[in-house]
């Protein structure tokens, strides 16, 4: 009985030491983050965005949301607009900071940016995707980051 308890104690001690060593080594083996491209890098402030599908094509709001999130924007909602129309895509500034809307428009390659401040909304930018927006033109950016468990992120090239 005593030898079994001794073996169990040694096993627990080895597991604890291994866990501590693994944790210490993991701090030094973290891959370096890859910076986002400068042309579409988000501002340091939190920019909340809503994406509306105004053209009626299936899946475009989700595609735009993925592109914006991969560029660092906080997309708080994506959904269909109240009505579908033939109007072109537009990015709307909601807080009087048109430079934020312009940066969002750069990510999605939308030319039209307007400023319509609306303090009743809890967001900074609204994107209304029209029938002209091509989802294939904007793919989610590959930032080069990988999950912590993927060994390819730890290998230097």
HELIX and SHEET records of a PDB file:
HELIX    1   1 UNK A    2  UNK A   28  1                                  27    
HELIX    2   2 UNK A   38  UNK A   40  5                                   3    
HELIX    3   3 UNK A   60  UNK A   70  1                                  11    
HELIX    4   4 UNK A   98  UNK A  108  1                                  11    
HELIX    5   5 UNK A  135  UNK A  137  5                                   3    
HELIX    6   6 UNK A  151  UNK A  154  5                                   4    
SHEET    1   A 5 UNK A  74  UNK A  80  0                                        
SHEET    2   A 5 UNK A  48  UNK A  53  1                                        
SHEET    3   A 5 UNK A 125  UNK A 129  1                                        
SHEET    4   A 5 UNK A  90  UNK A  93 -1                                        
SHEET    5   A 5 UNK A 113  UNK A 115  1                                        
END                                                                             
